[in-house]
Amino acid sequence: MKLKFIVIILLIIVSPFTRAQDTVGIMQTFCELQDGNSMKTYCYSYISGVIDVQSSFGLTHKSETIYTCFPEGVTARQGAAIFVKWAKENPEQHHKLAHFGVIESLRSVFPCGLKN
């Protein structure tokens, strides 16, 4: 419970400074940059944040809205590779917001199945 409270507070504090306009296409570009580039670091941080929030709020176990079951130890680097592959295979999604693409890409690799 304490962890959830901390995550909520951090999201409230950081949210005005996020790049809400980032799309799947823009995030793909960031994730494909060389390691050490600040926007590549942003990509890893963004994807790590999605994984952390889903895990922290229990959205990884057959939630009614998100069906993603991460194995132990999934890293931001792995998440970025999954996202880039998905983005390349789904160019029609490039106009959507980045969080949509990250969630969809992770769900495609780590599905839990639908809840009855």
Residue, then its C-alpha position, 0 to 999 in steps of 0.5 A: m500500500k505504501l508503494k502505491f501511495i509513493v507511485i501516485i505521488l510521484l506521478i502527480i509530481v512528474s506529470p506536468f513535465t512529461r512529454a504527453q505529446d509523444t506518439v508511437g512514431i516519436m518514441q520509436t525514434f527515441c528508442e532506436l538511438q544509440d545508447g548514451n543519447s539522452m532521448k534513448t535514456y528517456c525511452y528506457s525511463y518511459i518504458s520502465g515507468v509503464i512496467d513499474v506502474q502496471s506491476s505496482f497497481g496489479l495491472t499485470h494479472k488479468s486486469e479488466t483493462i490491461y492483460t499483461c503478465f510480466p515474467e520476473g526481471v523484465t528490463a527497460r532495455q528488453g521492453a524497448a526492443i519489444f516496443v521497437k519491433w512492434a512499432k515497426e510491424n504496426p506503422e498504422q499506429h504511429h500517430k497514437l500516444a506512446h503509452f498505447g504502443v508501449i502497453e500494446s507491444l508488451r501485451s503482445v509478448f506477455p499476454c495473460g489471456l482474457k478474463n471471463 
